[in-house]
Amino acid sequence: MPKNVFLPLVATLTVALGANVALAAGLAPVTLDAKAISAGQIRVARLMRLTASPQISAYGFVLDPGPLVTLAADVVAARSAAAAASARAALARNEARRAVHLYRAQHNISQAALQRAQSTLAVAEAARATAVAQLAQWRTRMLADWGSKLFAAALSGSAPLPRLEKGAAQLVEVSLPLGQGLANPPAEASATTPSGGGVQLRFVSRAPRAAAGVAGESFFYLMASRASAAIGTPLSVEFSASTGKSGVLVPRSAVVWHQGELFSFREITPDSFAPVPIPGAFVTKKGYFVPEGAGTLLHPGDRVVIDGAALLYSAATQSRAATTGVAKDADDDED
């Protein structure tokens, strides 16, 4: 709006300090006449109830699949070694039992042969214990670094290991901001590369530990190689919470910031508008969604200013300042 229209209009606005409407963080309700409403092009709209899912911004990082693939191979090799060692130990155990039986049955074998069978069993049992301990070590490391889902995939050779080994997919670790979590991570998520390219991510599993330097919960996602980014590339990831919330959508044009808080102006009467805080609102592509709940001051059916909110905000702050100044002068006069 041109300055020559804005300034006279603000000067004509008056503040309604009615007993039924409390001041909000230094902002006062504003009353203006029909001429001022028309000149300021102030327009209101009725809020409708709808359901939306909160959007959570997260940090993603394209992982090097090499350590996972190598560790998976080590786990499989350790499992095979443990199985082979167990088989050899079982065979040696049977041979030792047979040797004992033959030796006791009128010494059908020599004592030296019996001792060799028992020694072979002891060696086989030691080898089996070593192989089992090695498998347990790889298992613990795999579970600690990659979680049970990828551990099971490593043992069975199932997805997503084959795609990662062939380079048909990449693994992405996604971490939430501090203090945030998701009971049910979405099956798919959208991510953006530093160059602005968009990629789609598919959920694999929860990560067993938080990413280095990030305190939030972490997840593993899979990204197709055709939409890939280089290993180490940071990604901006957007999550949609799985559970929708009921509330109202406030257009961006209806929202003003004051002292670090979000406000919009609700129509009290056709010529009176009160600033209303909207705590707990989260940003969507269409505006600010205000979920219903304790402390919510905007409800379905309320009429809010969608054009001219900035003008009302300027008037409310200036009028409040003027009112405060008058009160201070009165106090000074009493002194």
Secondary structure, DSSP 8 states (H G I E B T S, - for coil): --HHHHHHHHHH-EE---TTS--BTTB--EE--HHHHHHTT-EEEE--EEEE--EEEEEEEE--SHHHHHHHHHHHHHHHHHHHHHHHHHHHHHHHHHHHHHHHTTTSS-HHHHHHHHHHHHHHHHHHHHHHHHHHHHHHHHHHHHHHHHHHHHHHT-TTHHHHHHTSEEEEEEE--TT---SS--SEEEEE-TTS-EEEEEEEEE-SS--TT--S-EEEEEEEGGG---TT-EEEEEEE-SS-EEEEEE-GGG-EEETTEEEEEEEEETTEEEEEE-TT-EEETTEEEEE-STT----TT-EEEEESHHHHHHHHHHHHHHHHHHHHHHHHHH-
